Amino acid sequence: MPDRSSLAHKVGYAVRHPDRVAPYLRRFARDTWLRLRTRNHVDYYRAVMRSDVTEKSPDAAVGSATHERWLALGKMQFDYLVEHGVKPADRMLEIGCGNLRAGWRFIEYLDSGNYYGIDISPDILVAAQETVVRYNLQHKLPCLTPVHDLRFAFLPDEYFTVIHAHSVFSHCPIEVLDECLANVGRIMHPEGFFDFTFNRTQDKEHHVLREDFYFRTETLVELAEKHGLSARFMDDWEQRPHKQSKIRVTRTP
């Protein structure tokens, strides 16, 4: 990906897409206002989610322009993990579960009680409950919990065989991912794995409006290793019609 934070990119993009200038300026004004009223990135992004859920829709808040796109992205995540061996008996933690774009498929597929979704946004978790009702999945006993951080202090040791985060760390500074990697190894089963997507750049790491963050693969692999974890780039994910890349983290033997 190019450096979207550079002035040259912004000017060139504005020339190519003049119809998107006004929406960008509205987003810039909103995000500046929300950042001035919040203490840290998690509080800020919780406010962003509340704004998007209220003013747009839960589907739009998790990055899907249409419900059809919401369904397609969820299916893509589900199919990939099932192809990689996820079984109904697996115990899954979805970080940033949103309104269950992929989560409802995992709830349906996994054994009862084996899906646990967390999110920083209470507003999107209310929409997640509505998704459970829409697909008649109450009997599968999904657990949906709001969180303030990614320390996972309330979760048990070595419990989850699958941990999944899609389009979460693409919206977080490196400090949030560092906190996650510092603690995820404790709750991960010795034979489990943690998949997460990210915005990949091969050049300068940067962000756009502190909502979209771009990292080099090497940076994230080294960060995982710092916390005693192994990380590898998932090449086969690149074949999917998705702009983000994926890394898989496992416990180092």
C-alpha positions as CSV (number, residue, x, y, z in Angstrom):
1,M,0.0,0.0,0.0
2,P,1.2,3.6,-0.7
3,D,1.8,6.0,2.1
4,R,-1.8,7.3,2.4
5,S,-0.8,9.9,5.0
6,S,1.5,11.8,2.6
7,L,0.5,15.1,1.1
8,A,1.3,13.9,-2.4
9,H,-1.0,10.9,-2.0
10,K,-3.9,13.0,-0.6
11,V,-3.6,15.6,-3.4
12,G,-3.4,13.0,-6.1
13,Y,-6.4,11.1,-4.6
14,A,-8.4,14.3,-4.4
15,V,-7.8,15.0,-8.0
16,R,-8.8,11.5,-9.1
17,H,-11.8,11.4,-6.8
18,P,-13.2,14.9,-6.2
19,D,-16.5,13.5,-5.0
20,R,-14.8,12.0,-2.0
21,V,-13.2,15.2,-0.7
22,A,-16.3,16.4,1.2
23,P,-16.9,13.1,3.0
24,Y,-13.2,13.0,3.9
25,L,-13.4,16.5,5.4
26,R,-16.6,15.5,7.4
27,R,-14.8,12.5,8.7
28,F,-11.7,14.6,9.6
29,A,-13.9,17.1,11.5
30,R,-15.8,14.3,13.4
31,D,-12.6,12.4,14.3
32,T,-10.8,15.5,15.5
33,W,-13.8,16.3,17.7
34,L,-14.0,12.8,19.1
35,R,-10.3,12.7,19.8
36,L,-10.4,15.9,21.7
37,R,-13.1,14.5,23.9
38,T,-11.5,11.1,24.7
39,R,-8.5,10.1,26.8
40,N,-6.9,7.3,24.7
41,H,-7.3,5.4,21.5
42,V,-9.7,2.8,22.8
43,D,-12.1,5.4,24.2
44,Y,-11.7,7.3,20.9
45,Y,-12.5,4.3,18.7
46,R,-15.4,3.4,21.0
47,A,-16.8,6.8,20.2
48,V,-16.2,6.3,16.5
49,M,-18.2,3.0,16.6
50,R,-21.1,4.7,18.5
51,S,-21.2,7.4,15.9
52,D,-21.1,5.0,13.0
53,V,-23.8,2.7,14.5
54,T,-26.1,5.6,15.2
55,E,-25.6,7.7,12.1
56,K,-25.1,4.8,9.5
57,S,-25.7,1.2,10.5
58,P,-24.1,-1.6,12.4
59,D,-23.0,-3.2,9.1
60,A,-21.4,0.1,8.0
61,A,-19.8,0.5,11.4
62,V,-17.8,-2.7,10.9
63,G,-16.8,-1.7,7.4
64,S,-19.4,-3.2,5.1
65,A,-21.1,-0.7,2.7
66,T,-24.0,-3.1,2.1
67,H,-25.5,-6.1,3.8
68,E,-24.5,-8.2,0.8
69,R,-20.9,-7.2,1.4
70,W,-21.3,-7.9,5.1
71,L,-22.5,-11.4,4.3
72,A,-19.7,-12.0,1.8
73,L,-16.9,-10.8,4.1
74,G,-18.2,-13.0,6.9
75,K,-18.4,-16.0,4.7
76,M,-14.8,-15.4,3.5
77,Q,-13.5,-15.4,7.0
78,F,-15.5,-18.5,8.0
79,D,-14.5,-20.5,4.9
80,Y,-10.8,-19.7,5.4
81,L,-10.7,-20.9,9.0
82,V,-12.7,-24.0,8.2
83,E,-10.4,-24.8,5.3
84,H,-7.5,-24.4,7.8
85,G,-9.0,-27.1,10.1
86,V,-11.3,-25.4,12.5
87,K,-13.7,-28.0,13.9
88,P,-17.0,-27.8,15.8
89,A,-15.2,-28.8,19.0
90,D,-12.8,-25.9,18.9
91,R,-13.2,-23.1,21.4
92,M,-13.1,-19.7,19.7
93,L,-12.4,-16.2,20.9
94,E,-13.2,-13.5,18.4
95,I,-11.5,-10.2,19.3
96,G,-13.6,-7.3,17.9
97,C,-16.5,-9.5,17.1
98,G,-18.6,-6.5,16.0
99,N,-22.2,-7.3,15.0
100,L,-21.1,-10.9,14.2
101,R,-20.3,-10.5,10.5
102,A,-18.4,-13.8,10.7
103,G,-19.4,-14.6,14.2
104,W,-22.9,-15.9,13.5
105,R,-21.5,-18.5,11.1
106,F,-19.0,-19.7,13.8
107,I,-21.7,-19.7,16.4
108,E,-23.8,-21.9,14.2
109,Y,-20.9,-24.2,13.3
110,L,-19.2,-24.6,16.7
111,D,-20.5,-26.8,19.5
112,S,-22.8,-25.0,22.0
113,G,-21.0,-22.6,24.3
114,N,-17.8,-22.6,22.2
115,Y,-18.0,-19.1,20.8
116,Y,-16.8,-16.1,22.8
117,G,-16.9,-12.6,21.3
118,I,-15.5,-9.5,22.8
119,D,-15.6,-5.9,21.6
120,I,-14.8,-2.4,23.0
121,S,-18.2,-1.1,21.7
122,P,-21.3,-1.8,23.7
123,D,-23.4,-0.3,20.8
124,I,-22.1,-2.9,18.3
125,L,-22.6,-5.7,20.9
126,V,-26.3,-4.8,21.1
127,A,-26.4,-5.2,17.3
128,A,-24.6,-8.6,17.8
129,Q,-27.4,-9.7,20.1
130,E,-29.8,-8.8,17.3
131,T,-27.8,-10.9,14.9
132,V,-28.1,-13.9,17.2
133,V,-31.9,-13.5,17.3
134,R,-32.1,-13.0,13.5
135,Y,-30.4,-16.3,12.9
136,N,-32.1,-18.1,15.7
137,L,-28.8,-19.0,17.5
138,Q,-29.9,-18.5,21.1
139,H,-29.6,-22.2,21.8
140,K,-25.9,-22.2,20.9
141,L,-25.2,-20.0,24.0
142,P,-22.7,-17.5,22.5
143,C,-21.0,-15.3,25.0
144,L,-20.7,-11.6,24.0
145,T,-18.7,-9.3,26.3
146,P,-17.6,-5.7,26.3
147,V,-14.0,-5.0,27.2
148,H,-11.8,-1.9,27.9
149,D,-8.5,-3.5,27.0
150,L,-6.8,-6.6,25.5
151,R,-5.2,-8.0,28.7
152,F,-7.8,-10.8,28.8
153,A,-7.5,-10.8,32.6
154,F,-10.9,-12.4,33.1
155,L,-10.4,-15.3,30.7
156,P,-8.9,-18.7,31.6
157,D,-5.4,-20.0,30.9
158,E,-4.8,-22.1,27.8
159,Y,-8.4,-22.3,26.9
160,F,-9.0,-21.1,23.4
161,T,-7.9,-23.2,20.5
162,V,-8.8,-20.6,17.9
163,I,-8.4,-16.8,18.5
164,H,-9.5,-14.6,15.6
165,A,-9.3,-10.8,14.9
166,H,-10.5,-9.5,11.6
167,S,-10.2,-5.7,10.7
168,V,-9.3,-4.9,14.3
169,F,-5.6,-4.1,14.3
170,S,-6.0,-2.2,11.0
171,H,-7.6,0.4,13.3
172,C,-5.1,0.4,16.2
173,P,-1.7,1.9,17.0
174,I,1.1,-0.5,17.7
175,E,0.6,-0.1,21.4
176,V,-2.7,-1.9,21.3
177,L,-1.4,-4.8,19.3
178,D,1.6,-5.0,21.7
179,E,-0.8,-5.3,24.6
180,C,-2.7,-8.1,22.9
181,L,0.4,-10.1,22.0
182,A,1.8,-9.7,25.5
183,N,-1.3,-11.4,26.9
184,V,-2.8,-13.6,24.2
185,G,-0.3,-16.4,24.8
186,R,-1.7,-17.1,28.3
187,I,-5.2,-17.8,27.1
188,M,-4.2,-19.7,23.9
189,H,-4.2,-23.5,24.0
190,P,-0.7,-24.9,23.5
191,E,-1.9,-26.3,20.2
192,G,-4.1,-23.3,19.2
193,F,-3.5,-20.3,17.0
194,F,-4.3,-16.6,16.8
195,D,-5.1,-15.2,13.3
196,F,-5.3,-11.4,12.8
197,T,-5.5,-9.2,9.7
198,F,-3.6,-5.9,9.2
199,N,-3.0,-3.2,6.7
200,R,0.3,-4.1,5.1
201,T,2.9,-1.6,3.8
202,Q,6.4,-2.3,2.5
203,D,7.4,1.3,3.0
204,K,7.0,3.8,5.9
205,E,4.6,2.8,8.6
206,H,1.8,5.3,8.9
207,H,-1.8,6.1,9.8
208,V,-4.7,8.0,8.3
209,L,-6.7,10.1,10.8
210,R,-5.6,7.6,13.5
211,E,-8.3,5.3,12.3
212,D,-6.4,3.3,9.7
213,F,-2.9,2.0,10.5
214,Y,-0.4,0.5,8.2
215,F,2.4,-1.8,9.3
216,R,5.3,-3.8,7.8
217,T,5.1,-7.5,8.2
218,E,8.5,-7.6,9.8
219,T,7.4,-5.2,12.6
220,L,4.5,-7.5,13.7
221,V,6.5,-10.7,13.4
222,E,9.2,-9.2,15.6
223,L,6.6,-7.9,18.1
224,A,5.2,-11.4,18.5
225,E,8.7,-12.9,19.0
226,K,9.3,-10.3,21.7
227,H,6.5,-11.9,23.6
228,G,7.7,-15.5,23.1
229,L,5.3,-16.3,20.2
230,S,5.9,-17.5,16.7
231,A,4.4,-15.6,13.8
232,R,4.1,-16.3,10.1
233,F,2.6,-14.4,7.1
234,M,-0.3,-16.3,5.6
235,D,0.3,-16.2,1.9
236,D,-2.8,-18.1,0.9
237,W,-5.0,-15.4,2.5
238,E,-3.7,-13.0,-0.2
239,Q,-5.7,-14.9,-2.8
240,R,-8.9,-13.7,-1.1
241,P,-10.6,-10.5,-2.4
242,H,-9.6,-8.5,0.6
243,K,-7.2,-5.6,1.0
244,Q,-5.8,-6.6,4.3
245,S,-3.1,-9.2,5.0
246,K,-3.1,-11.9,7.6
247,I,-0.6,-13.2,10.2
248,R,-0.9,-16.4,12.3
249,V,0.6,-16.5,15.8
250,T,1.3,-19.7,17.7
251,R,3.0,-20.5,21.0
252,T,6.7,-21.2,20.7
253,P,7.5,-24.8,21.6
